[in-house]
């Protein structure tokens, strides 16, 4: 019985974390949008990330920052717009 519990503990401690490590396929893209003239952050700018027809849309915060989590791997075009 103790051997079975030890094997289960070892499996849980070493094998399961490996599955989660290989399951991660995305990344993180973050940045700051600033006014080209003043250098001030732009609040409320729209940031569009596009890759192979997939669009991910974000809006900058009061510090001009955006953070795109769990973005699939690939080459992205980033387009920023502000009205």
HELIX and SHEET records of a PDB file:
HELIX    1   1 UNK A    2  UNK A   10  1                                   9    
HELIX    2   2 UNK A   11  UNK A   15  3                                   5    
HELIX    3   3 UNK A   16  UNK A   23  1                                   8    
SHEET    1   A 2 UNK A  26  UNK A  32  0                                        
SHEET    2   A 2 UNK A  65  UNK A  72 -1                                        
SHEET    1   B 3 UNK A  54  UNK A  59  0                                        
SHEET    2   B 3 UNK A  46  UNK A  51 -1                                        
SHEET    3   B 3 UNK A  77  UNK A  81 -1                                        
END                                                                             
